Amino acid sequence: MCREITAFTNSMIKKLHFALMTVLLLTRFGIADARASSAPPVTKLQRFRKALWTVPLTVKGRAGAVLFDPGGGATTLREKFLEGMD
């Protein structure tokens, strides 16, 4: 009977070891983490004059900051920022 319990325990340990190794391999290579790749990108807002926020923006290689207006329907860029762009 003791031999049967030992054999059963060894079998369970092997199955548990296999399951853990499978999980580790899947998470190590990103196969099991498909949800993280579908997460939306996050953009950090930067404070401007205490009450306003700006969003970093790059247009045709030129970096700048745009005021963030959650109620705004359109964002406009100054002509000075767009000078020299085709």
Residue pairs with C-beta under 8 A, 6 or more apart in sequence:
23 32
26 32
27 33
30 37
43 55
43 56
44 56
45 53
45 54
45 55
45 68
46 53
46 54
46 55
46 56
46 65
47 53
47 54
48 54
48 65
48 67
52 67
52 68
53 67
53 68
54 65
54 66
54 67
54 68
55 65
55 66
55 67
55 68
56 63
56 64
56 65
57 63
57 64
57 65
57 66
58 64
59 77
59 81
59 82
59 85
60 85
60 86
62 81
62 85
64 77
64 81
66 75
66 77
69 75
